[in-house]
Amino acid sequence: MLNRFTAVTGIAQILRAQGFSTLLPQTDVSVLHSNGPSTVLNSKYQEGKDTLSTLCISKGCPGDPHPQSDNSSFALGQDSESEPALSFPPPSLQCYIHPSPLRFPSQAHRPGQLKQYYLLNAASLLPVLALQVKDGEKVLDLCSAPGGKALAIMQSASPALLCCNEPDLHRRDWLAKTLESFLPHSLKSRVIVSAQDGRSFGQREAGLYDKVLVDAPCSNDRSWLYSCNSQQGEQRLKERARLPSLQAQLLRSALLAVCPGGTVVYSTCTLSSFENFSVVETVLKDFPEAEAEDLWEEIAIPLSKYFTFSSNPGHGQTTQEATLKTQDASVSFYRHRLGILVVPQLGKSWGPMFLARIRTRK
Ligand SMILES: C[S@@+](CC[C@H](N)C(=O)[O-])C[C@H]1O[C@@H](n2cnc3c(N)ncnc32)[C@H](O)[C@@H]1O
């Protein structure tokens, strides 16, 4: 993720030369121009585990009273390759994706300077896209560390307040460092770090937020690829059992924290339907004034060129299979009203990622 609060000249050209393309349909920086200082990216990629191949570039943020970017002179064209379009692409967010697993080297800390890019699993952008944060809104990131989605929110819009909550001390330090490395001082009063247990947040700050992201602690299926010993594995299997209850409490808390007419996005990086569809279904029973929205047309179809989606909840619920032919691929989908799931694919370095969007009635 290129940081719009720094100079980013030259990176888009390097990306294109390396075979990256824009993830979001509306932009193509092949015609990117800038008079600002050029940035040199270390283009020596490493192939290996935990590969990340999404890069986000952002234009200047219209609502930001303190633009510190030199990229206001960028001229951006339309991406004729991409269709159909996302209905709500954040106007200031540009993302790049690579068809094969590549890894940019992460950028070293440079005292007194903001980092220019942040690497993230491409599917991590989807909960932020679903949240549709608008300038001036109050946003809560209930489970925030290490801060990738909080940064993506700040690349997408200029909220009046972004509260990043993380109860774990070590991870909260990591979060604070991430925010410090990417966001200018001028945003300090608008991006705050909180240390509460997310389960009680909703009671304490009931109805205060327009948007709440619950990127919940989960089984994190991709991390199984890197678990090194069986003891660790057994411990994690034990912990799995308590997750759906914790996740449901966090989602309930989020629904209390959001104002009438507000939006909650619930996401995990597991395939487990007990941590995904079942949590949403259980919690919605307690909130008759809230309903899950269909993300199929808005997110799954426009991004089907890159991600394989499923909305099959498993355990015998009714599903409807549909096949969508894109320019490049024919992909099978299962539709379900409660959420969508990015399924990992061989040779791709993203997913799983489940997301559901819930709106409360005004
Ligand atoms: C999947 S990670 C969040 C990743 C983060 N949103 C990002 O994009 O970088 C889940 C986080 O939830 C935190 N967490 C665990 N229990 C929590 C609780 N009771 N309330 C709030 N956060 C909690 C974990 O410490 C962990 O940092």
The ligand as a MOL file (V3000), in Angstrom:
LIG
                    3D

  0  0  0     0  0            999 V3000
M  V30 BEGIN CTAB
M  V30 COUNTS 27 29 0 0 0
M  V30 BEGIN ATOM
M  V30 1 C -7.3310 -10.4360 12.9430 0
M  V30 2 S -6.4910 -9.4590 14.0850 0 CHG=1
M  V30 3 C -6.8310 -7.8290 13.5090 0
M  V30 4 C -6.0240 -7.4220 12.3040 0
M  V30 5 C -6.1640 -5.9380 11.9930 0
M  V30 6 N -7.5480 -5.5570 11.8370 0
M  V30 7 C -5.4040 -5.5310 10.7510 0
M  V30 8 O -5.9970 -5.3750 9.6870 0
M  V30 9 O -4.1850 -5.3460 10.8540 0 CHG=-1
M  V30 10 C -7.5100 -9.5560 15.4940 0
M  V30 11 C -7.0790 -8.6850 16.6490 0
M  V30 12 O -8.0890 -8.7510 17.6630 0
M  V30 13 C -7.4540 -8.6010 18.9030 0
M  V30 14 N -8.3690 -9.0570 19.9670 0
M  V30 15 C -8.3810 -10.2310 20.6140 0
M  V30 16 N -9.3400 -10.2230 21.5730 0
M  V30 17 C -9.9480 -9.0190 21.5100 0
M  V30 18 C -10.9940 -8.3990 22.2440 0
M  V30 19 N -11.6230 -9.0310 23.2610 0
M  V30 20 N -11.3470 -7.1310 21.9140 0
M  V30 21 C -10.7350 -6.4860 20.8920 0
M  V30 22 N -9.7270 -7.0270 20.1700 0
M  V30 23 C -9.3320 -8.2780 20.4760 0
M  V30 24 C -6.1990 -9.4460 18.7580 0
M  V30 25 O -5.2270 -9.0870 19.7450 0
M  V30 26 C -5.7790 -9.1130 17.3330 0
M  V30 27 O -4.8530 -8.0760 17.3140 0
M  V30 END ATOM
M  V30 BEGIN BOND
M  V30 1 1 1 2
M  V30 2 1 2 3
M  V30 3 1 2 10
M  V30 4 1 3 4
M  V30 5 1 4 5
M  V30 6 1 5 6
M  V30 7 1 5 7
M  V30 8 2 7 8
M  V30 9 1 7 9
M  V30 10 1 10 11
M  V30 11 1 11 12
M  V30 12 1 11 26
M  V30 13 1 12 13
M  V30 14 1 13 14
M  V30 15 1 13 24
M  V30 16 1 14 15
M  V30 17 1 14 23
M  V30 18 2 15 16
M  V30 19 1 16 17
M  V30 20 1 17 18
M  V30 21 2 17 23
M  V30 22 1 18 19
M  V30 23 2 18 20
M  V30 24 1 20 21
M  V30 25 2 21 22
M  V30 26 1 22 23
M  V30 27 1 24 25
M  V30 28 1 24 26
M  V30 29 1 26 27
M  V30 END BOND
M  V30 END CTAB
M  END
